[in-house]
Amino acid sequence: MTLIHDQAMNYVYQQMLQRLLSFFSRAERTALQLMIQRLVVTAGGMERIGDYKVLAIQSGSRDSCYTLALLRAAQLSIAGRAPSTFQLRVASLRMSGLSASAQDNIHRSHSALFLYDDPRVEVLMADNREVLPFRHPAPVSEAGREASRLNLLMVGHRRTLDGPLDLWDDGYLATGEFVGQIARWNSGVDALICSDTPRQQKLFIEGLKRAAAKAGLTTSDHPGTGFDELFAVLDELGSDCYRTFYDGRGPAQWRPAEQFEACRRATFIDIHDLLVSNREERWPLLTEFLGFQPDELTAQLSENEYVSPSISAHVRGLQACFVHGHSYETGVAEYLQRALVMMRRKQLSERLCEQAVETFGSPAKLSDQRALAAAEAQKNLGLNEAQLVCLLFAPFVENGAGLERFLRQCHPGMLVAMPDLHRAMQGHPVPEQIVHWMVDVSGLPVSLIGKLYRMGPVPGVEGRVNDGEPDDADGQSEAVDPGHDAVVAGEWSAGH
């Protein structure tokens, strides 16, 4: 019965492969053969390919879905002409900011590629540092949501008031930690495969190192320029990238603990040079075969995949209003103008530009948009408007250096309580109403506020890459952050 079942399933897989290949151009089929050759050589020959395990990170973006389709085509093509093929581990990180549409895209692509029931494929997710079988309908656990909220705040508060608005750097740290751990889980993997451009890889590494510095961790200068140095950086950071904040008593540790290899053996295989089609030519495969449903405006405007454009615009409005003394409308208008410059620089369609103007440029709709963005931030990030404003000022770090300015501009009635606020952050007893106010306005317990208070300035990290010439296969540069006109990156961080 098992043999008959296996034969039937192999027939189904090969039928699916033929339909998948029908969406490939001749150049893509050639590229697929080159990718197969690269995998076989890296595995040590066709006789060893059956023991070779490859890791693919699935974020629900169009690029990760496309890369997964290529990998599945390679796996099944080898299976059709050899006794065995490589094993595939497909893993997703459950984060509070992950959109429902991204989750749906992950599930539809998995289903279209027949991943769920194939014993040669592991389909996994991590939620609150627990590795689990992928479950599409399951929401992020409450414990995972709270851990994400605290981590976001702790990393986000580690900035200077006039520094870049990198409030979501925690996403780089969480993603990096996840990749390092999922590569060691259950006997580990041999290789991580990724199709990010060299520029995207470099920018992700920079974001990861910047976030690590905010978390009080140090990283060395490595000779690589992209993901060829990723695992070396992750080995330095270890399994708990937030240990400095919580002194080892914070979020749950990675589990099941006994299923993680002590040493990582994975290497990186770059397949960006094998991608021959431009992104526009991939839409039939993505939409008709994988069932990918794009949110084009979000994909083009996202500063990174850890926060939506509506929350980004909302934060810019709050910054203009509370930090710079302008109107909320002014901040959103500046966000929109920078976004339009970026979109036209990338030669996007005028239809998308008009959609952006309609979404963020209508004064009549701005009040409703602000309310919707505030509700989204509360639902997805667990932060209300007062806590976002507090995050913008980062008033607790460096012995409360920015506290007085924060109080004068946002809470002048609390200026008389400044001595008590400092005493609370220094660990001394203060009236209960002071403690309640600190917790309400920041979203953090006083113990963690005190931790920020005692942390010094963030050490300098590698600077940003300014927007330059496009280096994509299709002549598109990566997304420009509409907030400070810098490039922000990564297949894992840019929702392309």
Secondary structure, DSSP 8 states (H G I E B T S, - for coil): -HHHHHHHHHHHHHHHHHHHHTTS-HHHHHHHHHHHHHHHHHHTSGGGGGG-EEEEE--SSHHHHHHHHHHHHHHHHHHTTSS---EEEEEEE--TT--HHHHHHHHHHHHHTT-TT-TTEEEEEEETTEEEE--SS----HHHHHHHHHHHHHHHTSS-TTS---TTTHHHHHHHHHHHHHTTBTT--SEEEE---HHHHHHHHHHHHHHHHHTT------S-SSGGGHHHHHHHH-S-TTHHHHTT-SS---BSGGGB-SS---EEEE-GGG--S-GGGGHIIIIIIS-----HHHHHH-SBTTB-HHHHHHHHHHIIIIISSS-HHHHHHHHHHHHHHHHHHTT--HHHHHHHHHHHS-HHHHHHHHHHHHHHIIIII---HHHHHHHHH--SHHHHTTHHHHHHHH-GGGGGGHHHHHHHHTT----HHHHHHHHHHHSS-HHHHHHHHH-----------B--S--STTS----EETTTTEE---TTTS--
